[in-house]
Amino acid sequence: MYKKEKAPIQYFKSIVKPESFCDTVESIFYSAFLIKEGVLAAKESKISDDQYAAFIEPQDPEEIAKCQEKKRKSKRRNNNEHSDSEENSEDEDADEGEEDEESSSSHQSILSFCMNDWKAWTIN
C-alpha cells in the first residue's frame, strides 16, 4: 500500500483483514513488532475537525539504523549492570543521557478488541 501512495497509511486499513479475524490478529502482532524494532513509525493525525486516526509508515534506513544502535547500547548497558567494574559504571553514565531521550519519546499502547469489534471494523 505504501509503495503505491508514498504517504502514511491508516493503521486499521492496513491491518484489518475482512476475511479473517486470525489474520487481523497476526497483522497487529507483526506491525507491533516492526514498530518496536523501528522499521515502522506510528503516529496519530487529525483527519477531520474532531477526529484523529492512527497512521503508519516505513522509517528511512538512517532512522532504522539509529534505533537499532540505541537498542544495542541499551542491551550492553543492561548486561554491564551486573558487573561491579568501574569501567562499566563509566559507560553507563555516558549513555544515561541517551536513555532519557529514548524513554521520553517512546510510548506503549494496548489494543484490546474482540471478534465483535473486528466485525465492526470490517463493515466500516
N, C-alpha and C positions, 0 to 999 in steps of 0.2 A: 504494500500500500504506500509506504513512504517513498519508495523509488519513483513511483508514478507521479505523486503530487509534490514532492520535495518540500513538504511542510509538516509540522507536527500533526499527528492524527489523534482523534479522540480515543482514549483508553478503552472504553467499553465497546466501541465499534470495532476495535482491533482484536479484542479478546473473546467476545461473546460469539459462541458457535451455536447458531439456532437449531442445528440438527442434533446436538449432543451436549448434555449437561456435563458429562465427564470430560469432554474435550475443552469445555469452557474452564473447568477447574484446573485442568492441566495447563492451559494458556495463562491463567492467573499465576500459577506456580512458576512457570518459565519466565514470565515477564518480571515477577518479583525478583527472581534470581538475577536477571540481566540488569535490573535497576540497581540491586545491591552491588553487583560487580562493576558498575559504572559504564556499562555498554549502552544502556538506555537511560535517558533523562526523563523524569516525570515532573510535570508542573500543572498548576491549576490556572486556567484562563477564563476570563469573562466572555460569555457567548451572547448575552443579552443584558438588558439593564439590571435584572435581578437574578440572573442565573450564571453559574460557573460550571465548568466541566474539566475533568482531568484529561491531559494530553501527554503523549509520549513521543519521543523522537530519538534517533540514534545519536550518541555522543560522537564528536570528532575524535580521530585517533589520538591526538595530543591529550585530550581530556581523559580518555581511557587509560593512557599510559600514566598520567598523574595519579589517577585514582588507584591503579594497581601498585604504584610505588608507595603511596600512603599506606596501603594495606600491608605491604611487605615490611615497612618500617614499624608499623603497629605490632605486627606479629613478632618481629625481632625484639621489640621493646617488651612485649609480654613474656617472651622466652627469657629475657635477661632479668626480669623482676625476681626470679627465683635465685639469682646469683648474688652473693654478698660482695662481689668485687667492686672496688671504687671506680674502675674504668667503666663498668656497665652503668653505674649511677650517673656518671657524667654524660653518657649517651642519652639516657632517659631525660635529663634536664635539657639537653639541646633540642630534643624532639617534642618537648612538652608544649611549646607554643603552637606547633603544627597540629597537635592533637586538639587543642582548644578550638582552632579554626575549623577542623573537620567536624567536631561534635556540634558546633553551633550551626552548621549548615546541613546536617543530616537529620532526617525526620523518619519516624516509623508510623505506619498506619496498619490497622487491622481491618480487613474486608470480611465481613460476616454476611453470609447470604444462604438461602435455601433454594430448593428446586422451584418453589413458587415465585421467588424473586427472579430467578433465571428465566422463567416463563414470561414474566412481565417485561424483562429486558428484550426478549426475542420478538415481542409484539411491537415494541416501540421502534 
